[in-house]
Amino acid sequence: MSVDTHLPPRPLPGRHLSRPGTACGPAAAPALPGDTAPGPLGRSFHEDLLDVCRRAAAAARREARPVLASCATRSPQPRPIDLWSHGRTQTERSLLWQSAWDGGFLVAFGTAHDVTAHGDSRVAVTRESWQRLSSGAVLGGRPGEGPTGIGPVLVGGFSFAPARTPKGSAWPDGLMWVPALQIRGATAAGTAEVRLNAVIHPGDNPRHVARSLIRLAARCLAAAPPATSASGEPSGAAAALTEIPSAEDWKHLVRRAVGRIGAGGFEKVVLAREVRVTAGAPFDLPAALRRLERTHPHATVFAVGRGTQTFLGATPEYLVRLTGRAVHTLGLAGTAPRGATPEQDAALARELTDSAKTRHEHDVVVRALRDALRATCTHLDEEAPRVVKLPHVQHLSTAVEGRLADTSAGILDLVERLHPTPALGGHPRAQSLDWLADNEGIDRGWYAAPVGWADTAGQGEFAVAIRSGLVDSNTASLYAGCGIVTGSDPEDEYVETCAKLRPMLHALGIG
């Protein structure tokens, strides 16, 4: 789609509608024709939704532009993975998001509006399109109180780097969308917010729009059959694995990168590789997500579905979170294996914190985060580095926090400023990315790129999509990378990537 980038600097306040039938609200809307039962969301919600659609249609005619309509109600708390597992079969587009930050979840189905962007300006184009659409949104119903996020949201992600040549991939440089149905809540809460969204154009019939949304909700929120896949150990099913590039070729690339660093080309570069997996039967994605949820309780578990393909993972690294004006980022760089015994594990953690090579690699990342935020944030603060332990590896981690000084900025401004950090690309950014584009030899797609959501107030969460893979039926492309600095050993770096690939292999049932 073409996107007009001449947009207002910030969204205007949305039109919040009163409940129909109240002293300050409009008269109650009649029930939708043909609705003989209240459906999963109840009769009163049907009336709220029709009222919102009518008001949005009137605004669209009056202003001669598309208007975002959004209506919310409350519903009993679902199990997010079960809900996603059932609803994804009903639509071409879906998202599952289980946040490591606040325990919140977001499940989204269908699309009310797409923003597809290309090239280096993909984040900026997306931000401006969302500001334009969310300005003057018509909101109604009974919103729930949950984790961060106000009203309708924009969900999706971006590629690690723009494609050098146009391609017919299902995963463009930037794809974010307003879901037609979004369910948002907190893991420990008893209820969730269910919200239906539509973009209404001049001339659209509000009754037809409302009816279509109700039907979508009925399909996606219908009780799903009991899960048949266990979340326990994988079956160890046979699969063919192909390394791209080959192990020896990749180690040779590490040597070349170290040589380039020694020649002063850059200070650090993150070199990734791909493993393509082909199984005898389609992968069980709900089972994979349940395994990731169980084995990575402190990671953000995500799945983005588009057509037959799903990009999923459990990432320990977040790029940025904006709550109100509070900015949270994380520097995650430096890796060690887990030990076979508690004593060995502790010794490996000490080596991680004491290693001059690892501390240098980590400090490069943290320094870049501070520099990127200094222009937009005040009161920057960082904690002391700590060791984060995951099932197969342990990392050195430093949180960097600040307060946004520019009140016109939002989460997508921060995504544009921060991505890619030296933890995913290298440092200095331009030189390391140029070398990767010329030498890495794989298309990362959305691996190591921002995935997440933004709300109408500019708040949101974006994680770095590592420990991830792209799955299509019985095939999968899995990715892992390592930070290469002075002194990096090719054998050690290769072993590290193998450890980083194990979570997704385990999740997909590959022993």
C-alpha positions, 0 to 999 in steps of 0.5 A, spaced: 500 500 500 502 507 499 503 511 505 502 518 505 508 521 510 505 528 511 502 527 518 500 530 524 506 530 529 502 526 534 495 523 535 489 527 537 485 525 543 480 519 541 473 520 541 471 516 547 463 514 547 459 514 552 455 507 553 448 507 549 442 509 553 445 513 558 444 521 560 450 523 556 450 518 550 446 516 544 439 512 544 441 504 544 442 502 537 437 496 535 440 489 535 443 487 528 438 483 524 439 476 524 442 475 530 438 470 534 443 469 540 447 474 544 454 470 541 460 470 545 460 477 547 453 479 549 447 483 546 449 489 549 456 489 546 453 488 539 449 495 541 455 498 543 459 496 537 454 498 532 453 505 535 461 506 535 461 504 527 455 509 526 459 514 529 465 512 525 462 512 519 459 519 520 466 522 521 469 518 515 463 522 511 464 528 514 472 528 514 472 525 507 478 520 510 478 513 513 476 513 521 478 507 526 473 505 530 474 500 536 469 497 541 471 493 547 468 489 552 470 484 558 471 477 558 473 471 562 481 470 562 483 465 556 489 461 556 493 465 551 496 459 547 490 455 546 486 461 544 491 463 539 492 456 537 484 455 535 483 463 532 489 462 527 485 457 524 480 462 522 484 468 519 490 469 515 493 473 520 495 472 527 499 474 533 501 471 540 505 476 545 506 473 552 510 479 555 516 478 560 516 485 562 509 485 566 506 478 565 501 481 560 499 478 554 496 480 547 492 475 542 490 478 535 486 476 529 485 478 522 486 485 520 483 492 520 488 496 516 495 494 514 502 498 514 507 495 509 513 499 509 520 498 505 527 500 505 531 504 511 525 509 512 520 503 514 520 504 521 518 512 520 513 510 515 510 506 519 510 511 525 507 516 521 501 512 518 499 509 525 499 517 528 495 519 522 490 513 523 489 513 530 488 521 530 481 522 532 479 514 533 472 513 535 472 509 541 467 505 545 464 500 549 467 498 556 475 497 556 478 493 561 484 494 566 490 490 564 497 491 563 500 497 558 496 499 552 490 503 551 485 502 546 486 499 539 494 497 538 498 496 532 502 489 532 507 486 527 515 487 526 520 489 521 526 485 518 533 486 521 535 490 514 532 492 508 532 487 502 537 489 497 532 487 492 525 487 491 522 480 493 515 476 493 517 474 501 511 473 506 515 477 510 516 484 508 521 490 510 516 492 515 509 489 516 504 492 522 497 492 522 491 493 526 488 487 528 480 486 527 480 482 534 485 483 539 484 480 546 489 483 552 490 481 559 495 480 565 496 473 566 494 473 573 488 477 572 481 474 572 478 477 566 481 480 559 479 486 554 476 484 548 476 489 542 474 489 535 477 494 530 475 496 524 477 502 519 471 505 516 471 509 509 466 514 507 460 510 504 461 504 508 455 501 511 456 501 519 451 495 520 455 491 515 462 492 518 459 491 525 456 484 523 462 482 520 466 483 526 461 480 530 462 473 526 469 474 526 469 474 534 464 468 534 469 464 530 475 466 534 473 466 541 469 459 540 471 454 545 477 451 542 478 443 543 482 440 548 489 441 547 492 434 544 499 436 544 503 435 551 508 441 553 513 436 555 519 433 552 520 433 544 519 426 541 526 426 538 522 426 531 527 425 525 528 431 521 534 433 516 538 439 518 542 443 513 547 448 515 547 455 511 553 456 510 556 450 512 560 449 519 567 450 516 565 456 511 562 459 517 568 458 521 572 461 516 567 467 516 569 468 523 576 468 522 575 474 516 571 478 521 576 478 526 581 480 521 577 485 519 576 488 526 584 487 527 585 492 521 580 497 524 574 496 520 569 496 526 570 494 533 564 488 533 560 485 528 554 480 530 555 474 525 549 469 524 548 463 521 541 459 519 539 451 520 534 449 515 530 443 518 525 439 514 521 434 518 516 428 515 510 431 518 508 438 519 510 441 526 505 442 532 506 450 533 501 450 539 506 444 542 512 448 540 509 454 544 507 451 550 514 448 550 517 455 550 513 457 555 515 452 560 522 452 559 523 459 558 518 462 563 522 469 563 522 470 556 517 473 551 514 468 547 511 470 541 508 468 534 506 472 528 502 468 523 501 470 516 498 465 511 501 458 511 508 461 515 509 463 522 515 466 525 515 464 533 520 464 538 522 465 546 526 471 546 530 473 553 532 480 550 527 486 549 529 492 545 525 497 548 519 498 552 515 505 553 510 506 559 507 513 560 514 516 559 518 511 562 523 508 557 526 501 559 532 497 554 536 491 555 543 490 553 544 483 552 551 481 550 556 475 552 554 468 552 557 462 556 554 455 556 550 452 562 554 447 567 552 440 568 553 441 576 551 447 580 558 448 582 560 448 574 555 453 572 557 458 577 564 457 575 562 458 568 558 464 570 564 467 574 568 466 567 563 470 564 563 476 568 571 476 569 572 475 562 576 481 559 573 479 552 566 478 554 566 485 558 568 489 552 563 486 548 558 487 553 560 494 554 560 496 547 552 494 547 551 498 553 555 504 551 551 504 544 544 504 548 546 510 553 548 514 547 542 512 543 537 514 548 541 520 551 538 525 546 531 523 547 531 521 555 533 524 561 535 521 568 538 515 564 540 510 569 543 503 568 544 497 573 550 493 574 551 487 569 548 481 572 548 474 569 541 471 566 541 464 566 537 460 560 536 453 559 542 452 555 546 458 555 547 464 560 548 471 558 551 478 561 545 483 562 544 490 563 538 494 564 538 501 562 532 506 563 530 513 563 525 518 562 522 520 555 524 528 555 520 529 548 513 528 549 512 528 542 516 521 541 513 514 542 515 507 542 516 507 534 521 513 535 525 509 540 525 503 535 528 507 529 533 510 534 535 503 537 535 498 532 539 494 531 543 495 537 551 492 537 548 486 540 545 484 534 549 488 528 555 491 531 559 497 532 560 502 529 553 500 526 554 503 519 561 499 518 559 493 521 552 492 517 555 494 510 560 488 512 554 483 514 550 485 507 556 483 503 559 477 507 554 474 511 550 470 506 544 469 509 537 473 509 535 474 516 528 476 515 525 478 521 531 474 525 534 479 530 529 484 528 524 488 532 517 485 533 512 487 538 506 493 538 504 500 539 498 503 542 494 510 540 498 513 546 505 512 543 506 506 548 508 499 547 513 493 547 518 491 542 523 485 543 529 483 539 527 476 535 532 472 537 531 464 539 526 464 533 525 461 527 520 461 521 516 455 520 512 453 514 508 446 515 514 441 515 520 446 514 523 451 518 529 456 518 532 457 525 537 462 526 543 464 531 548 469 532 555 471 535 558 477 537 565 477 534 570 481 537 578 481 537 580 474 540 574 471 538 575 463 536 571 460 531 570 453 534 568 457 540 563 461 536 560 455 532 559 451 539 555 458 542 551 458 536 549 451 536 547 452 544 543 458 541 539 453 536 537 448 541 531 452 544 528 452 537 530 445 535 527 442 542 521 446 541 519 443 534 520 436 537 527 435 534 531 431 539 
